[in-house]
Structure formats: C-alpha cells, structure tokens
C-alpha cells in the first residue's frame, strides 16, 4: 500500500524508539522522510538505511530540539532536501521521573523546551511549507489525561499542554486544508521505557491488555493520520495505550 506516495515528511527525534518506527512506517507507505537526531549519528544512519530500504529517499539532520535556531534550520533544510514538506511529526521528547521537590530548574527548562516549545517552533517553521492536505501530528502521552502514580507531574503537564495547542492550531490551519492531531501512546517498549524495566510489571498491570505497545503500533496510527483517509480528522487526541486510560 502506498497511501503516502509522493508525500514528504519530517520526523523529529527519530534515531530510535517511536520516532524511528514512525519514520520507517511513513517510508513503507510511500513517503520520503527526513529525520532529526540529537546525538547518535550511527543510529540515525540506520534509520535512513531502513527508509531507503523501502525505496524512498531518506536523510538525517543533526538538531537539538531544545535549540530554537537549530530546529528552524532543520525544518527549512528538510524542505529543501525533499523539495517541499507535506507532513510534520513532532516526535522529539524527553522524560523525567521523580518528586517535584527534586526537580531542578535545568530539568524543568529542558522538559518545557523540548516537549512544548519545540512542538510550537517546529510547527511554526513548517507551516509556510505546507499546502492543502498537509499534516501536523504530535506525539504526546496518555499521562496527559491520567496520572495514576507519583513522579511524573511535570512531564504529564508538558504533554497536556499539547491538547490546547492541537485544538487551537487545528482551527488556524483548517481553512487551509491542513490537519493537526495528537497521538497519545501509553507504555511502549523503547530504550526510554523498556518492557523489561524496573517499573514494567506495575505499568502493565495498569493496562486493559496487560502488555506494552510496540513502536510500530504507534507508527501505524501516525501513518493513518498522515493519509488521505484521515482527511476529516483534525483537532483530535488519539490514544493508543493498551487500555491504560480505560
């Protein structure tokens, strides 16, 4: 299936985990894909090879999403490399676990800068490149709506901020035929939250399905939202969390 044939996508923070899964799935559906990465050039190169293995063009750009200038430059460079831009996936994000009383100012700034500010700035930079049928898809968290344990207060707050951003931007871009949506994963088996980690059994027990998700399952949701079949969906929060929020 090539629902995204001819489409050009940028996925931020996609050298591993959910972002890598999204980049490869978009390529499998026919899109050319640029990814950004912060540190691991080797892992980013692996993702590019996987994109190219699907017969699509792939590029990697080093850019720290906490750096506004680097982020805008990456969006503009992606548009140049691909000859335009149809899909932006705001995937880059960081986490923090621990009591709020132990959250330092540097940690707070990092969470806000990457999880909130970068989404705004990347979208702002992408909008001039998007045309009718364009897509902005952000990756949030199921913790934006339910926080059943201590230690994730500010992280959850940053993800809940994406609700208002998604709704508001969908109103701004709707008249131009561009949709804006938010995907909220639950516990996904990645380096950041492995299915064999210390808290994994506790997290599994909070789900209806009793299991972690896989990056490709989130990627499938994103690919659908990026496709023409999802043209009527905008301003929506799509939760894929194995029933964590049920």
C-alpha positions as CSV (number, residue, x, y, z in Angstrom):
1,X,0.0,0.0,0.0
2,X,1.4,3.4,-0.9
3,X,-1.2,5.8,0.6
4,X,1.6,8.4,1.1
5,X,3.2,8.1,-2.3
6,X,4.8,11.4,-3.3
7,X,4.5,12.8,0.3
8,X,7.4,14.4,2.0
9,X,7.8,14.0,5.8
10,X,9.9,15.3,8.6
11,X,10.0,13.3,11.9
12,X,11.9,15.0,14.8
13,X,13.9,12.9,17.3
14,X,13.7,9.8,15.2
15,X,17.0,8.0,15.6
16,X,15.4,5.4,17.9
17,X,12.2,4.2,19.5
18,X,8.8,5.6,18.4
19,X,10.3,8.2,16.1
20,X,12.3,5.6,14.2
21,X,9.3,3.4,13.9
22,X,7.3,6.3,12.5
23,X,9.9,7.3,10.0
24,X,10.2,3.7,8.6
25,X,6.4,3.2,8.5
26,X,5.9,6.5,6.6
27,X,8.5,5.4,4.1
28,X,6.8,2.0,3.8
29,X,3.6,3.8,2.9
30,X,5.4,5.7,0.1
31,X,6.8,8.9,1.7
32,X,10.3,10.4,1.5
33,X,11.4,11.1,5.1
34,X,13.9,13.4,6.8
35,X,14.6,12.7,10.5
36,X,16.4,14.8,13.1
37,X,18.6,13.4,15.8
38,X,20.5,15.0,18.7
39,X,23.5,12.7,19.4
40,X,23.6,9.3,17.7
41,X,24.6,9.7,14.1
42,X,25.1,5.9,13.8
43,X,21.6,5.1,14.8
44,X,20.2,7.9,12.7
45,X,22.1,6.4,9.7
46,X,20.5,3.0,10.4
47,X,17.0,4.6,10.2
48,X,17.9,6.3,7.0
49,X,19.1,2.9,5.6
50,X,15.7,1.5,6.6
51,X,13.9,4.3,4.9
52,X,15.9,3.7,1.7
53,X,15.3,0.0,2.0
54,X,11.6,0.9,1.4
55,X,12.6,2.5,-1.9
56,X,12.3,6.1,-0.6
57,X,14.6,9.0,-0.1
58,X,15.9,9.4,3.5
59,X,18.0,12.0,5.2
60,X,19.2,12.7,8.7
61,X,19.8,16.2,10.2
62,X,21.5,16.7,13.5
63,X,19.5,19.2,15.5
64,X,18.8,19.6,19.2
65,X,15.1,20.3,19.6
66,X,15.9,22.5,22.6
67,X,17.8,24.9,20.3
68,X,15.3,27.1,18.5
69,X,17.7,28.1,15.8
70,X,18.8,24.6,15.1
71,X,15.2,23.4,15.0
72,X,14.0,26.0,12.5
73,X,17.1,25.4,10.4
74,X,16.3,21.6,10.4
75,X,12.7,22.2,9.2
76,X,13.9,24.5,6.4
77,X,16.7,22.1,5.4
78,X,14.3,19.2,5.3
79,X,12.0,21.2,2.9
80,X,15.0,21.9,0.7
81,X,16.2,18.3,0.6
82,X,12.7,16.9,-0.1
83,X,11.6,19.7,-2.4
84,X,8.8,20.7,0.0
85,X,7.0,19.4,3.0
86,X,3.7,17.7,3.5
87,X,3.9,16.0,6.9
88,X,5.5,17.2,10.2
89,X,5.7,14.7,13.0
90,X,6.6,16.4,16.3
91,X,8.1,13.3,18.0
92,X,11.1,14.5,19.9
93,X,10.5,14.4,23.7
94,X,12.2,13.8,27.0
95,X,11.0,12.4,30.3
96,X,11.7,12.9,34.0
97,X,10.8,10.7,36.9
98,X,11.0,11.9,40.5
99,X,9.3,14.1,43.1
100,X,8.6,17.6,42.0
101,X,10.6,18.9,45.1
102,X,13.7,17.4,43.5
103,X,13.1,18.8,40.0
104,X,15.8,21.4,39.3
105,X,15.4,24.5,37.2
106,X,17.6,23.0,34.4
107,X,15.3,19.9,34.3
108,X,12.2,22.0,34.2
109,X,13.5,24.1,31.4
110,X,14.6,21.1,29.4
111,X,11.1,19.5,29.7
112,X,9.4,22.7,28.7
113,X,11.8,23.4,25.9
114,X,11.7,20.0,24.2
115,X,8.2,18.8,25.0
116,X,6.3,22.1,24.5
117,X,8.4,24.9,22.9
118,X,9.9,22.7,20.3
119,X,6.5,21.5,19.1
120,X,5.3,25.1,18.7
121,X,8.5,26.2,17.0
122,X,8.8,23.3,14.6
123,X,5.1,23.7,13.6
124,X,5.6,27.4,13.1
125,X,8.6,26.7,10.9
126,X,6.7,24.0,8.9
127,X,3.5,25.9,8.2
128,X,4.9,28.1,5.4
129,X,5.9,24.9,3.6
130,X,2.6,23.0,4.0
131,X,-0.2,23.1,1.4
132,X,-3.8,21.8,1.3
133,X,-3.7,18.2,2.5
134,X,-0.7,18.9,4.8
135,X,-0.4,17.2,8.2
136,X,1.0,18.2,11.6
137,X,1.0,15.2,14.0
138,X,2.4,15.5,17.5
139,X,3.3,12.7,19.9
140,X,2.0,13.2,23.4
141,X,1.4,10.8,26.2
142,X,-1.5,9.0,27.8
143,X,-0.3,10.6,31.1
144,X,-1.7,13.9,29.8
145,X,-5.1,12.6,30.9
146,X,-4.4,10.1,33.6
147,X,-1.5,10.1,36.1
148,X,-2.2,7.1,38.5
149,X,1.2,7.3,40.2
150,X,3.6,9.9,41.6
151,X,6.8,11.1,40.0
152,X,5.6,12.3,36.5
153,X,3.9,15.5,37.4
154,X,5.7,18.0,35.2
155,X,6.2,15.5,32.4
156,X,2.4,15.0,32.3
157,X,1.9,18.7,32.4
158,X,4.0,19.2,29.3
159,X,2.1,16.6,27.4
160,X,-1.3,18.0,28.5
161,X,-0.2,21.4,27.0
162,X,-0.3,19.7,23.6
163,X,-4.1,19.3,23.9
164,X,-4.7,23.1,23.7
165,X,-2.0,23.5,21.1
166,X,-3.5,20.8,18.9
167,X,-7.1,22.2,19.2
168,X,-6.0,25.8,18.6
169,X,-3.8,25.1,15.7
170,X,-6.4,22.9,14.0
171,X,-8.7,26.0,14.0
172,X,-5.9,28.2,12.5
173,X,-5.0,25.7,9.7
174,X,-8.3,24.2,9.0
175,X,-9.3,26.8,6.4
176,X,-6.1,25.9,4.6
177,X,-6.9,22.2,4.4
178,X,-4.1,21.3,6.9
179,X,-5.0,18.9,9.7
180,X,-3.4,18.9,13.2
181,X,-3.7,15.9,15.5
182,X,-2.1,14.4,18.6
183,X,-1.2,10.8,19.2
184,X,-1.0,9.7,22.9
185,X,1.0,6.5,23.4
186,X,0.9,4.5,26.6
187,X,3.9,2.4,27.7
188,X,5.8,1.5,24.6
189,X,8.8,-0.9,24.5
190,X,11.7,1.5,23.8
191,X,15.1,2.4,25.3
192,X,13.4,5.1,27.4
193,X,10.8,2.7,28.9
194,X,11.7,-1.0,28.2
195,X,9.2,-3.7,28.7
196,X,11.7,-5.4,31.0
197,X,12.4,-2.3,33.1
198,X,12.1,-1.9,36.8
199,X,8.6,-0.5,36.7
200,X,7.4,-2.5,33.7
201,X,5.2,-5.0,35.7
202,X,3.5,-2.2,37.5
203,X,2.8,-0.4,34.3
204,X,1.5,-3.5,32.5
205,X,-0.9,-4.1,35.4
206,X,-2.5,-0.7,34.8
207,X,-3.5,-1.6,31.2
208,X,-6.5,-3.5,30.0
209,X,-4.5,-5.6,27.6
210,X,-1.8,-6.4,30.1
211,X,1.1,-5.6,27.8
212,X,3.4,-2.9,26.4
213,X,2.9,-1.5,23.0
214,X,5.4,-1.6,20.1
215,X,6.8,1.4,18.3
216,X,5.3,0.1,15.0
217,X,1.8,0.2,16.6
218,X,2.1,3.9,17.3
219,X,3.7,4.3,13.8
220,X,0.6,2.7,12.3
221,X,-1.7,5.3,13.9
222,X,0.5,8.2,12.7
223,X,0.6,6.8,9.2
224,X,-3.2,6.7,9.2
225,X,-3.5,10.3,10.4
226,X,-1.0,11.3,7.6
227,X,-3.0,9.5,4.9
228,X,-5.9,10.9,2.8
229,X,-8.2,8.6,4.6
230,X,-7.9,10.7,7.7
231,X,-8.8,14.0,6.0
232,X,-11.8,14.6,8.2
233,X,-9.9,14.2,11.5
234,X,-8.4,17.3,13.0
235,X,-8.0,18.7,16.5
236,X,-8.2,15.2,17.8
237,X,-6.4,13.3,20.5
238,X,-5.9,9.7,19.5
239,X,-4.9,7.5,22.5
240,X,-3.1,4.2,21.9
241,X,-2.3,2.9,25.4
242,X,-3.4,-0.7,25.7
243,X,-6.4,0.4,27.8
244,X,-4.3,2.3,30.4
245,X,-6.8,5.1,30.4
246,X,-9.9,2.8,30.2
